[in-house]
Each structure stands twice: as structure tokens, then as C-alpha cells.
């Protein structure tokens, strides 16, 4: 299924909105649903069918960007149902902002990689504390 340039723009908008929602949880740890800013609305079609085992199965519908958006939004829906959506986060390193899945036991991860983002951030914070101690501020 080839995508046109306008399809790509629509998908970039969806990606930007998902990133905004994930990043908004970094602000104070609250869920995105607690925000006063209304998120953009993304509409995608899906069909429900029964499989051979009698389970309801959601299937994406549409053409071009709408089909891809339906796939993404169905995955978001399933992640929310499985309570794994809360583990999708944005790295708190302002220079990075990579999306990552937090695999920590207590869902406390804040960096996509401790080595590449966590250590430099911790070092910057340590040096700032040292400067404050030595200048007496």
C-alpha cells in the first residue's frame, strides 16, 4: 500500500499528537486524561469480527494514512486495555526525547537508556549541586 505525501503529513500529525500526550505525563506524573488542553481528534475505522474461538477481533479499515492510523490507534487501545500504555514514555533528557517502553519493575524509568541519557543527566545535576556548595549560594 503506497502512501502519498499528504498521507505522510497526516501520519506525522498523529505521531506528534501521541508524542505530546506521552510527554505531558512527564510534567508531573499525572495521566494525560487529567490535562485541561484538549487533544486533537484522530478518527480511524475498525471492524469487529468473531474468530474461530469466539473472540472478538478488531481489524483496521480504510485506505492510505487512515489504515495506518487505524493500526496505530488499535494498538493504543489494546495497550490501554492490557494496562501497558502507561509504560510507554518519552525520555526526560531534553536533548533526546526518544519514546521508550519502561520495563522497570515499578514503572519508574525516565530515560530510554541510562548509559546515553541517564548518566549525563545525573552528572549535570551532580555538578550543579557541587557548584552551589562551593559558591555558597
C-alpha positions, 0 to 999 in steps of 0.5 A: 500500500503506497502512501502519498505525501499528504498521507505522510503529513497526516501520519506525522500529525498523529505521531506528534499528537501521541508524542505530546500526550506521552510527554505531558505525563512527564510534567508531573506524573499525572495521566494525560486524561487529567490535562485541561488542553484538549487533544486533537481528534484522530478518527480511524475505522475498525471492524469487529469480527468473531474468530474461530474461538469466539473472540472478538477481533478488531481489524483496521479499515480504510485506505492510505494514512487512515489504515495506518492510523487505524493500526496505530490507534488499535494498538493504543487501545489494546495497550490501554486495555492490557494496562501497558500504555502507561509504560510507554514514555518519552525520555526526560533528557531534553536533548533526546526525547526518544519514546521508550517502553519502561520495563522497570519493575515499578514503572519508574524509568525516565530515560530510554537508556541510562548509559546515553541519557541517564548518566549525563543527566545525573552528572549535570545535576551532580555538578550543579549541586557541587557548584552551589556548595562551593559558591555558597549560594 
